[in-house]
Amino acid sequence: MPAAAWDAIAGDDDPFVEHAFLQLLEESRSVGRGTGWDPRHVTVWDGTTLVGALPAYLKDDSWGEFVFDFQWARAAQAARIRYYPKVVAMVPYTPATGTRFLVAPDRSRKIIVRALMEGLRAMAEDEGASSVHVNYLDETERDEALALGWPKPRLSVQFHFHNQDEHGKPYESFDAFLARFRSSARKQVRRERREATEGPFTVRTKPGTELDANDWKSLDTFYRMNVARHGSYAYLTPAFFAEMPKRLGHRVVASLAYRGSDPIAGTLNFEKGSRLYGRYWGCVDDAPFLHFECCYYQLIERAISKGMTRFEAGAQGHHKLKRGLLPAEVHSVHWMRDPRLQLAVESFLPEEAAAVQREIDMLAGEGPFHRSGTGGT
């Protein structure tokens, strides 16, 4: 797939749907045969001109998606309906809201989105897949899918920082952000930041273009140590990290804690346009609150200083709420080939959505901000 043609329709704010990121996943064998993610990208052409694309994968499991459908798979098995393979349209291992329908800006979006979704369903039929799952849509793309007759959407929750004060304006500084916190919550954040950098540690946030060889090597080490610590699986291969400085360095932001000149903890993050995305944390040594400093505070501060609109800190984590990342809706749409399974899923989704919405409403009221929304003590 021509890189220039693909990136011309990739949008302004999503680094993960760019050609370099998707290609590096494939070339490093982080996706492909034996990984559970077999590329099946859907494209729309006008002659020899690429005018639409949708990253998609044929999957024989449900790992690495974070829109959990294990119960659906078990229900299908109980009904003797084969659930795998299935088709998933998202960026592998990346639970980040972003662009799914890549559309040339000078073309009819409605026509091309329709062609992409029809192509996605036709591909699933050809592959004998049980279902199609389009994950981490923004609200506009969700509505586009529903307008095309796709079934009811699924609602999930994450925690995001939105760079918007009580008047709808970007924060002028991290202190201005903290000024909206209740006094007790504000004191807690300041104490955590202070204790994280007491003693021998120095924390720095740097773009990938400023990272040296030791920094890059440490990010790989942190990733693998954290995976091992949680008994998980290292989806990203060493080859992905080895090529990342050259291929993705311009999109990377790392928040690193040093003892002297040696990185001992940090996060690998990505940014593009108005968005900053937190991805992988790890450490070879730790200190109280160092995780919060590298994963949240440093990156919120960067988002504010660069005038970004949003910082997403990854899936799950109710502890993010006290650090000023508020509950945010996450959307996906799902189509099942078997009408029995489709009926069961469609019956379940409204009940689940109502429960998720209640959770979002409850969590929003438990955030750190002053009840009046004006800061104060």
C-alpha positions in Angstrom: 0.0 0.0 0.0 1.6 3.4 -1.0 2.5 5.2 2.2 1.9 8.7 0.8 -1.6 7.7 -0.5 -2.5 6.1 2.8 -1.3 9.0 4.9 -3.1 11.5 2.7 -6.4 10.2 4.1 -5.3 9.4 7.6 -6.5 12.5 9.3 -4.9 15.0 11.6 -5.0 13.6 15.1 -4.5 9.8 15.1 -0.9 8.5 15.0 -1.9 4.9 15.1 -3.7 4.7 11.7 -0.7 6.2 9.9 1.1 3.9 7.4 4.3 3.8 9.4 2.7 2.5 12.5 0.5 -0.1 10.8 3.4 -1.3 8.6 5.8 -1.6 11.5 3.3 -3.8 13.3 3.3 -6.1 10.3 7.0 -6.0 9.5 8.1 -6.6 13.1 5.7 -9.5 13.2 3.8 -8.0 16.1 0.7 -8.8 14.0 0.3 -11.4 11.3 0.3 -15.2 11.3 0.4 -16.7 14.7 -0.4 -13.5 16.6 -4.2 -13.5 16.5 -4.2 -10.4 14.2 -4.2 -11.2 10.5 -4.3 -8.0 8.4 -7.4 -7.7 6.2 -7.5 -3.9 5.5 -10.5 -2.7 3.5 -9.8 0.0 0.8 -11.9 2.1 -1.6 -10.3 3.2 -4.9 -11.3 5.6 -7.7 -9.3 4.1 -10.5 -5.7 4.2 -9.2 -6.5 6.7 -6.5 -7.0 5.6 -2.9 -10.0 7.4 -1.5 -10.9 5.3 1.6 -9.5 2.8 4.0 -10.4 0.9 7.1 -7.7 -1.0 9.1 -9.1 -4.4 9.9 -7.9 -7.8 11.1 -9.1 -11.4 11.0 -8.9 -12.7 14.6 -9.0 -16.2 16.1 -9.2 -14.9 19.7 -10.3 -11.8 21.6 -7.1 -10.8 23.2 -5.6 -7.3 22.7 -8.9 -5.5 22.0 -10.0 -4.3 25.4 -13.7 -4.2 24.2 -14.4 -7.5 25.9 -16.6 -10.1 24.2 -15.5 -13.3 25.9 -19.0 -13.8 27.3 -20.4 -13.5 23.7 -17.9 -16.1 22.6 -18.9 -18.5 25.4 -22.6 -17.9 24.7 -22.0 -18.7 21.0 -20.1 -21.9 21.9 -23.0 -23.0 24.2 -25.4 -22.5 21.3 -23.0 -24.4 19.0 -22.4 -21.3 16.9 -18.7 -20.9 15.8 -17.5 -17.5 17.1 -13.9 -17.5 15.6 -12.6 -16.3 13.3 -14.1 -12.8 13.6 -13.2 -9.4 12.0 -12.1 -6.5 14.1 -11.6 -3.0 12.8 -9.2 -1.2 15.1 -5.5 -0.7 15.6 -4.1 -3.8 17.4 -3.4 -3.6 21.1 -4.4 0.1 21.0 -7.6 1.0 23.0 -7.6 4.6 21.8 -10.4 6.5 20.3 -9.4 7.7 16.9 -10.1 7.6 13.2 -11.5 4.4 11.8 -13.0 5.5 8.5 -10.1 7.0 6.5 -11.7 9.2 3.8 -10.1 11.5 1.2 -11.1 15.1 2.2 -12.3 15.9 -1.3 -14.7 13.0 -1.6 -18.2 12.2 -0.4 -17.7 10.9 3.1 -21.2 9.3 3.1 -20.5 7.3 0.0 -17.1 6.1 1.0 -18.0 5.2 4.6 -20.9 3.1 3.1 -18.5 1.4 0.7 -16.0 0.7 3.6 -18.7 -0.9 5.8 -20.2 -2.9 3.0 -16.7 -4.1 2.1 -16.0 -5.0 5.7 -19.1 -7.1 5.9 -18.5 -8.7 2.5 -14.9 -9.6 3.6 -16.3 -11.2 6.7 -18.7 -13.3 4.6 -15.8 -14.4 2.3 -13.6 -15.3 5.3 -16.4 -17.2 7.0 -16.1 -14.9 10.0 -18.9 -15.0 12.6 -19.0 -11.2 13.2 -17.6 -7.8 12.6 -16.5 -5.4 15.4 -15.6 -1.8 14.8 -14.0 -0.5 18.0 -13.1 2.9 19.4 -15.2 5.0 17.2 -15.7 8.6 17.9 -19.3 9.8 18.2 -19.5 11.0 14.6 -18.3 7.7 13.2 -20.7 5.8 15.5 -23.6 7.8 14.1 -22.4 7.2 10.6 -22.4 3.4 11.2 -25.9 3.6 12.7 -27.2 5.6 9.8 -26.1 2.8 7.6 -28.3 0.4 9.5 -25.7 -1.2 11.7 -27.0 -2.7 15.0 -27.2 -0.8 18.3 -23.8 0.5 19.5 -21.9 -0.7 22.5 -20.9 1.7 25.3 -17.8 1.4 27.4 -15.9 3.8 29.6 -12.3 5.1 29.8 -10.7 8.1 31.6 -9.5 11.1 29.6 -8.1 14.5 30.3 -9.9 17.2 28.3 -8.0 20.5 28.0 -11.0 22.6 28.8 -11.7 24.7 31.9 -15.1 25.5 33.4 -15.5 28.3 30.8 -14.7 26.0 27.9 -11.2 27.5 27.3 -7.9 25.6 27.3 -6.0 25.7 30.6 -3.2 28.2 30.8 -1.0 26.0 33.0 -1.0 22.9 35.1 -1.5 25.1 38.2 -4.6 26.5 36.5 -5.8 23.0 36.1 -5.1 22.2 39.7 -6.9 25.4 40.8 -10.2 23.7 39.9 -9.5 20.8 42.3 -10.9 20.7 45.8 -8.3 21.7 48.4 -7.8 18.2 49.6 -7.4 16.7 46.1 -5.1 19.6 45.1 -2.9 19.0 48.1 -2.8 15.2 47.3 -1.6 15.8 43.7 1.1 18.3 44.8 2.3 15.9 47.5 2.4 13.0 45.0 4.4 15.1 42.5 6.8 16.2 45.2 7.4 12.8 46.6 7.9 11.2 43.1 10.9 13.4 42.5 12.4 13.5 46.0 15.7 11.8 46.5 17.8 10.5 43.5 15.1 10.8 40.8 14.7 13.3 38.0 11.7 13.1 35.7 11.9 14.4 32.1 9.4 14.3 29.2 11.0 14.3 25.8 9.9 13.8 22.2 11.3 10.8 20.4 13.6 13.0 18.4 15.5 13.8 21.6 15.8 10.3 23.0 19.2 8.7 23.0 20.0 5.0 22.4 19.8 4.2 26.1 16.4 5.8 26.4 15.0 3.7 23.6 16.5 0.5 24.9 15.1 1.3 28.4 11.6 1.7 26.9 11.8 -1.8 25.5 13.0 -3.1 28.9 10.3 -1.3 30.8 7.6 -2.7 28.5 8.8 -6.3 28.9 9.3 -6.1 32.6 5.8 -4.7 33.1 4.3 -7.4 30.9 6.2 -10.1 32.9 5.2 -8.5 36.2 1.5 -8.9 35.3 1.8 -12.3 33.8 0.7 -11.0 30.4 2.0 -11.5 26.9 4.4 -9.2 25.1 2.4 -8.3 22.0 5.1 -5.9 20.6 8.2 -7.7 19.4 11.8 -6.6 20.0 11.9 -5.7 16.3 9.1 -3.2 16.8 11.1 -1.4 19.5 14.3 -1.7 17.4 12.8 0.1 14.4 10.6 2.6 16.4 13.3 5.3 16.7 13.7 5.5 12.9 10.1 4.9 11.9 8.0 6.4 14.7 10.3 8.7 16.6 8.5 11.8 15.4 5.3 10.6 17.0 6.8 9.3 20.3 6.8 11.1 23.6 8.5 9.5 26.5 8.2 10.5 30.2 11.3 9.0 31.9 12.5 8.9 35.4 16.3 8.9 35.8 18.7 8.1 38.6 21.7 10.1 37.5 21.9 9.4 33.8 20.2 6.0 33.9 16.5 5.6 33.1 14.8 3.5 35.8 11.1 4.0 34.9 9.0 5.6 32.3 6.1 5.6 29.8 6.0 5.3 26.0 3.4 7.6 24.5 2.3 8.9 21.1 1.1 12.2 19.9 -0.3 13.8 16.7 -2.1 17.1 16.1 -4.3 17.8 19.1 -4.2 14.4 20.7 -1.8 12.7 23.2 -2.1 9.0 23.9 -0.5 7.2 26.9 0.4 3.6 26.1 3.1 1.6 28.1 4.5 2.0 31.6 7.3 0.0 33.2 10.2 0.3 35.6 13.3 -1.4 36.9 13.1 0.6 40.1 10.1 2.5 41.6 9.3 5.1 44.1 6.1 6.3 45.7 3.9 8.0 43.1 6.5 7.8 40.3 3.9 5.9 38.2 1.4 8.8 38.5 4.1 11.4 37.7 5.2 9.6 34.5 1.8 8.3 33.4 -0.4 11.3 34.1 1.0 14.5 35.5 3.9 14.9 33.1 1.6 14.2 30.1 -1.3 16.4 31.3 1.3 19.2 31.7 2.6 18.5 28.1 -0.9 18.5 26.7 -1.6 21.9 28.3 1.6 23.5 27.3 1.2 22.4 23.6 -2.5 23.4 23.5 -3.7 19.9 22.8 -7.4 19.1 23.3 -7.2 15.6 24.8 -4.9 13.2 26.6 -6.1 9.5 26.7 -4.3 7.4 29.3 -5.3 4.0 28.1 -7.9 1.4 29.1 -9.4 1.0 32.6 -8.0 2.4 35.8 -10.4 4.1 38.3 -7.4 5.6 40.1 -7.1 8.0 37.2 -10.2 9.8 38.4 -8.5 11.5 41.4 -5.7 12.7 39.0 -8.2 14.7 36.9 -8.9 12.2 34.1 -12.7 12.0 33.9 -15.0 9.2 32.7 -15.5 9.3 28.9 -17.8 7.4 26.7 -16.1 4.8 24.3 -18.2 3.5 21.4 -18.1 0.4 19.2 -20.5 -1.3 16.8 -21.0 -5.0 16.2 -22.6 -7.2 13.6 -23.2 -11.0 13.9 -23.7 -13.2 10.9 -25.9 -15.6 12.8 -29.3 -14.0 13.4 -29.7 -15.8 16.8 -26.4 -14.4 18.0 -27.3 -10.9 16.6 -30.6 -11.0 18.5 -29.0 -12.0 21.8 -26.3 -9.2 21.5 -28.9 -6.6 20.5 -31.0 -7.5 23.5 -28.0 -7.3 25.8 -26.5 -4.0 24.6 -29.2 -1.5 25.9 -29.1 -3.0 29.4 -25.3 -2.9 29.4 -25.3 0.7 28.1 -27.7 1.8 30.8 -25.4 0.3 33.4 -22.3 1.9 31.9 -24.1 5.3 31.7 -25.0 5.0 35.4 -21.4 4.3 36.2 -20.2 7.3 34.2 -22.7 9.6 35.9 -21.6 8.3 39.3 -17.9 8.6 38.6 -18.3 12.1 37.2 -19.6 13.2 40.5 -16.6 11.7 42.3 -14.0 13.6 40.4 -11.5 15.9 42.1 -13.0 19.2 41.0 -14.5 21.7 43.3 -18.3 21.1 43.4 -19.0 24.6 42.2 -16.6 24.1 39.3 -14.8 27.3 40.2 -11.8 26.0 42.1 -11.6 27.6 45.6 -10.8 25.8 48.8 
